[in-house]
């Protein structure tokens, strides 16, 4: 089975940062109590196993389309779609670097 980023069409130059580094950055946030990863196409199984109180995804996803939202809401949690304030993305950064 190919890595998830390849199945999502991200390309051979992804991920830019190693998994351990990405996990460490998120874990360093004071409001974060658990950091995990998944190799499946969606995070549904880890969500069901962890039963988070809060589920967050980027602002390009409406809450109703966030995988696991109905489950999290069903056990009394909240789901948030956080708007992109600075319009930064790895894809845009890689495109900028390639133009240099």
N, C-alpha and C positions, 0 to 999 in steps of 0.2 A: 504494500500500500504506500502511496506517495505521501509526503508530508502535507499537512493541512494547508499551508500557505500555497503550495503548488496546486492543490485541488481547488483552491479559491482563486486561482489565476494570478497570483501575486508575482510569479517569476522566479528566476534562478538567483537573483540578487537579494532575496529576502530569506529570513529576517536579517536586518542590519545588525542588531544587537543580539547577543546570545540569550537564550531563555533564562539562565541564572541571573543575568544582569537585569533583564526586564522584570523578573520576579522581585529582585532586591529593591528596585526603585519603587514599585507599588507597595511592597511590605514596609518601606520606610515611612509611608504616610501614617500619621497618627490615628486617623479615622478608620484604618483598615485592620481587621482582626484575622483575616484568613486570605492567603493567596494560594492559588492552585493553577493547574493548567490541564488541558485536555487535548487528545489527539484525534478525537472524533470530529465530524463536520459541524456539530453543534455542541454547546455546553450543557445540554439538558441533563445528562446523567450526573455530572458533578453537582449541578444545582439541586437535584433531587436528593443526593447524598449529603450535601452540606446544609441544606435548608436555610439559606441566608435570610436575614431579616430585611435586607436592602439589596436590590439588584439594580445595577447601573450599566447603561450602554451609551454609546455616542449618539449625538443629536440627529444623525441621519436615520435613526430607527424610531418610529412611533412606538409607544409603550405596547400597544396591542400586537405588534409584530416581533417583540423581543422574546427570544426563546426562553421559556421558563416563567414568563410573566404571569400567566394564569395560575401556575402552581404556587408561586411566591405570594401572589395576592390571595390565593385560596387559604394559605396558612397564616394570613394576617400580616404579611410583610408588605413592603412598598417597592415599587418599580419606578425608575427614573430614566428619562432620556435627556442627557446633559448636552445643551447646545455647545457647538464649537465656537468659542469666543475669538480665537486667533486664526482660524482656518489653516492650521498646520497639519500636515500629514507626511508620512514616510514617503509616499509616492511623489508628492510635490517636492520634498527635499531631494530625493534621488534625481528627479528631472532637473532641478536647479544645478546639482553637482555635475551632471552630464553636459550641461550647457557651458560650463566653465572651461 
